[in-house]
Amino acid sequence: MIRTVSIWRWQFVFTGSIVAIVVMVAGFKPQTLAIPLFVVGIGLVVVTTLVALLVPWHRLPRTAVTALPLLDVLAVGLTTSAPDLRLGFLWVFPVVWLATYFSMPWVFTGIALSSACLVFFADRSGEPADVLLRVLTVVVTLSFLGVTVRIGAQRSGAARRLLQRRSEQVNRAAERAETNQERVTQIIDALGVALVVVTGQGRILQMNDAYRALYGRDRYGAALPSASVEYDARRGTALAPSRTTLARAAAGEELRDERVWLYDGAGQWRALAVTTQPIAGAAEGDHIALVVIDDVTAILEAAEERRAFTAIVSHELRNPLTAIIGHVELLRERDDLPGRVPAQIEVIANAGERMQDLVSSMQAQTARIPHDPFEPVDLRAVVEESAASFAPLMAAARQELALDGAERLVITGDAFRLRQVLDNLIGNAVKYTPTGGRITVRLHEEDGTAELSVADTGMGIAEDELPRLFEPYFRTDSAVRGGIAGTGLGMGIARDIVVAHDGAILVASEVGAGTTVTVRFPRRPTQEDQE
């Protein structure tokens, strides 16, 4: 089809030139149209154009196309019979056509046919020398033109073939690179160690499946907020955004098997060993870091199981060993023991004492394991950490969060559990507040009681549903009808945690106006207050 279009284009350009000349001849020298050979030449152009349009050239050999420019040469030769018109310059079209697509013999065939036409059809008036000069001029001019165009076409074809080979080589190299990249990605995704590459601006360039599973991201969610939260210790304090693993790696901080605790989206604690490695080849003034995260939860749990087993064994052995050693001491005091019995009792006593020393050593190691007592907790800091985790959701819903009241409000409690309470309360406010709504968190102290309230401008709760709000799996009718996701467990969990802190939780709501949840904790004096 491409060859057919090219044939049409060349023939139409030539035919268009002939039509323009015929129109001018009809206007200025109409008597020329009475010359039989001139009219035959014009008719031959029309016939050749029709042949170019009707013949299926893609089914014929390539050399069959040469018939068209040769017929055009003959047509131009017939038109040269008109005196004083000098239409021989039109031979440029078919000669250039032959030189562009065919070999030199075909070019010289066209030139030879042009010369023959000059001899047989052109006006031969004048001196023989003038006629001969005219023929030679046309032959030499067309020869130089044909040779020049043919050489240029050959060079252009060679350059095109070279570019095509280079393009094929580049495509093959790109395909090999893409295949290698896919293999490397498959290998990295098969690793059990989480890998992530981060830039100095904190942008994730690449991550494997282990990292996505660990931090709750999907394959295309590199820019989404993580569903997991990093803590400085198990049930400790959530890390500030500037102290998270990726933020420290982006800042160029080098980590070597640093322990980080992760509370994932499934509600499971995971102990992580984090190592960073700078990657060479980054642009000047910037850096790229590879973060290697190994989940060592199973190792720590196995160590904890061994510790628990050691504690149980040491505890269970101590009582029988005490009884054995006590009775051995009673036997030592007797004077009526026969023969070798005192020596045997001495062996038993020594073995019992060695076992007792081992049990005491095991208990001493077990006693070093720390417990989780209540500690001073700043409720303001917990609220700010929880609000920061919901900031992307509130920004997407164009919600506004205001934090009012005390700049610092310290109570004694479990920071991790208190964060769970705030996550539930603020999460519910975000979930049930429509786009453009407002959420207000207030903290203040009154009569030795720390009070925290979360108020929203959401859909509200019906009065008859308020008493059932803390029942497991209970959800309001409006939430169910609205298709809002939830399990109905959050408020019950929050109440249990508040009660464990000797606190109280109250809910006030009005349908269509919003809900206010108030939490009160006893303000026990801390060591900081006493000082």
C-alpha positions, 0 to 999 in steps of 0.5 A: 500500500505504501508503494501504491501511494508513492506511485500515485503521488509522483504521477499526480504531481506530473499530471498536475503540471501538465494540466496547468500547462494545458490550461495556459496553452488554451488561454494564450495559444489555443491554436496549439491544441490543434497539433495532433501529436500535442493532443496525443501526448496530453491524452497519453498522460491521462491514460497513464494516470488512469493506469496508475490509479487502477493497476494493483501495483502491490501484486506486480514486480517492482520493476513493472512500475518503470512503465509509468515514468517511461510513458510520461517520457514519451508523452512529454516527447509528443508535446515537444512537437508544438513549436515555440513551447519548449516543453522538454523541461518536463522530462525532469519529473520522470527522470527524477522518478526513475533515479529515485527508485530504480537503478542507473540502467533505467535512468539512462533508458529514460534519457535515451527515450527522451533523446529519441523523442527529440529526434523524432517528434520535436520541432526540427526547424533551424540549422542542423547544428542548432538541433544537434546542440539542443538534443545534446543539451537536453541529454547532458542536463538530464544525465547530470540530473539523473546521476546526481539524484541517483547517488543521493537516493543511494546515500539516503537509502544507505543512511536509512538502512543504517538507522533502521539497523541501529534502531533494531539494535536499540530496540533489542537492547531495550528489550534485554534491559526490560527483561533483566529488570523484570527478572531483578524485580522478581528476585527482589520481590521473592526475598523475605527481607523488606527493601525500599529505595528512598531519595533525599526528598523522602520519595520512594523510588522502588519497594518490594512485595515484603515491604508492601505487605509489612507496611500495608501498601498496594503495588501502586501506593508508593505515595499513599500513607502507610497503614502501619505505625512505627513505635520506639518500643513495644506499646511505647510512643509512636515515632514522630514523622521526622523520626520514622525509618524512611525519614531518617534514611532520607536525611542520610542517617546511617542505621545498623540493625536498629530496633523499631517496633511496628504496629501493622494494619492487622493489629499485630506487633512486629519487631524490625531490624533496620539497616540503611545503605547509601547507593552510589550514582546519585546526583550531586547535592542529593543522595539515594538510600537503600533501606533493609528491614528484617522482621525479627518478631519470630526470633524475639518471640522464640527468645520470650518463649525460652525465657518463659519456659525457664521461669516456669522450670526454675519456679517448679524446681525450687520447691521440691529442691528445698524439700530435698535439701531440708530433709537431707539436713535433718538426716545429717543431724542423726547419729544412728545412720548405718555404714555408708549412708552418711557419705551417700547423704553427703553426695545427695546434699552436694548435688541438691545445692548445685541444682539450687544454685542453677535454679537461682541463676535462672530466676535472676536472669528471668527477673531482668525482664522489664514489665510495663507499669503506668508512666507519665503520659502527655495527652496533648502529645498523644492527640497530636500523634493520632491527628497526624496519622489521620491528616491525609484522610482529613485533607482528602475530605477537606475536613478541618481539625482544631486542637484547643485547651491545655498545651500540656496535660500529663496523666499516668497511664499506658501511652500505647493504649491511650493512643488506641483510644484517641485513634478510635475517637478521632477515626470515628469523627473523620469517618462520620463527618461529611466533606468540609466538616469540622472536628474539635479536640479540647483538653483541660484540667478541672478539680484534679481531673484531666478531661479530653473531648472530641466533637464533630459536625457529623451525622449524629446518633439517635437518642435511643441508640446511645445506650447501645453504643458500647455493645460489641458489633453494634452499629447505628442504623444511619451508618449501616444505611450509609454504607460506612465501613466498620466493625462496631468494636472500637467504642467498646475497646476504647471504654475498656481502656479508659476504665482500666485507667480508672477513667470514664467515657461519656457520649452526647449526640444530636442527629444531624448536628454531630457527636461529642465524646468526653473522656475523663481521667484522674489527675494523679500527681507525677514525680514532675508535679511533686518536684 
